[in-house]
Amino acid sequence: MSIKFRLLLSYAGMIIIPIIIILLLNSMFIIFGDNEQEDMEIIFNPMRIIGKYIVKQTEINRDLNIEILNNKEKLIDSAYTKKYDEKLGEYYSGIIVRKNDEIIYISEILKNDAFIARLPDFNEPFEIKEFYKNHGTGYVLNMQNDFYLEDGSEVSLFIGTDIEQTKKEFDAARNRMTLIVISILVLTTFTLTFFIYKGINKSIKKLEYGANEMKKGNLDYEIKKHLNDEIGDLSLVLEEMRVRLKNSLEVQRKYEENRKTLISNISHDLKTPIMSIKGYIEGIKDGIADTPEKMDKYINTIYEKSRHMEGLIDELFLFSKLDLQKVSFDFQRIDLIEFLKYSVEDLSFDLEKIDGKINLTYEEENIFVKADLQNLKRVILNIVGNSVKYKGDSPIRIDIFVKKEEDKIIVEIKDNGKGISKEDIPYIFDRFYRADPSRNTSVGGSGLGLAISKQIIEKHGGGMWAKSIKNEGTSMFFSLRAFEGGDKNEKNIDC
């Protein structure tokens, strides 16, 4: 649940929950007695004061009407009338009895000259609203009953209410209701805010702790998603950042190791031919090469060592350019089978010198791909060169298989050499890696051949992998995308 949605729910709860609580409390007061119930209902609805007064006054007026019908003479008896007066007094109301324009009984609460002076005449019609509006005495005349006694006297019985006292009770009830409603609102708001804050704060604390761990350099601390909200999404972002930062530092560490390995490898690979060249040059200077045959041998050796150094430097330079994506590829539509036939034919001459053989097997003629001829040839030469370097005791045999799988062309170059251990297979495409830890100088190479080959194949949109069995042989695979149709001449593409 998002923070926005939770806040909207809390805002709605701040309105709805107090209303529900008030309604529940109001309905629960039925368990009390009548008086207590009325008092509690008034707290939650001050308008019930007026309603209660009207009901009670109506009941008393009904009783008085019955008395008028049954025994009018009693109503002019002050002692008898007083019992009704006491009942009305509870509601800030009272009775006035007027006989022939003379007040013979009046409640203490209604003793107000202005009010008495404005009482309607015998049988004079009046409206409560108009009376209160026009006379403004602070009293309201609720009821008027006019009747005749047996002796023909005119008697008027009035019931009036002290509005000011009623207002005070109404205001007190309203203030109590307001206080209760505000208390419920505050309590509800505090409770909802607390729980929302608690959930959000817990997530923020977890994020803060995780960020501090990252700040301290502890990139192994996993930042877990606590809630399914915006902070939870932020947790995922921070966790992704932590993983990327950790991977970045790991890559940087490996890069630093590779840099050290590069310096070590270059030093080792260049030092050996340089020392050899130096030794032969010193031999020439010291006159050891005192015959034309020795001189030719020394010069040829120096030349071969120089070529070896040049090859090492060229491979290092090419790899750097590939790594920096500064190599320009000339992609063309080529017939892969024809290309491999020419490559096998060229390699056959060199392999025959060491009693080796190379064969090409394919399922279809005219398999077309889009490739850079020079760089693709370098891949073939690198793989075959590795097979020759790590050949076994028996004459080397290399088989090249080509097959088509959907929109991919798979090329396998298999040899019968020493093979590669399972532990070394995952690392053979890493720069400067050699499965031979002794770095036997008789094998030679820079450790960049397969790394360069893999980058070239990846620039072609393919992939490269290997399978090997120790002391039985190795299969190098690479894939290229099949190419059908299109122009035979393709534009150069910088990668």
Buried (B, 14 or more C-beta within 10 A) or exposed (E): EBBEEBBEBBEEBBEEBBEEBBEEBBEEBEEEEEEEBBBBBBBBBBEBBEEBBEEBBEEBBEEBBEBBEEEBEEBBEEEBBBEBBEBBBEBBBBBBBBBEEEBBBBBEBBEBEEBBEBBBEBEEEBEEEEBBEEBEBBBBBBBBBBBEBEEEEBBBBBBBBBBEBBBEBBEBBBEBBEEBBEEBBEEBBEBBEEEBEEBBEEBBEBBEEBBEBBEEEEBEBEBEBBBEBEBBEBBEEBBEEBEEEEEEEEEEEEEEEBEEBBEEBBEEBBEBBEEBBEBBEEBBEEEEBEEEEEBEEBBEBBEEBEEBBEEBBEBBEBBEBBEEEEBEBEBBBBEBBEBBBEBBEEBBEEBEEEEBEBEBEBEEEEBBBBBBEEBBBBBBBBBBBBBBBBBBEEEBBBBBBBBBEEEBBBBBBBBBBBBBEEEBBEEBBBBBBBBEEEBEEEEBBBBBBBBBBBBBBBBBBBBBBBBBEEEEBBBBBBBBEBBEEEEEEBEEEEB
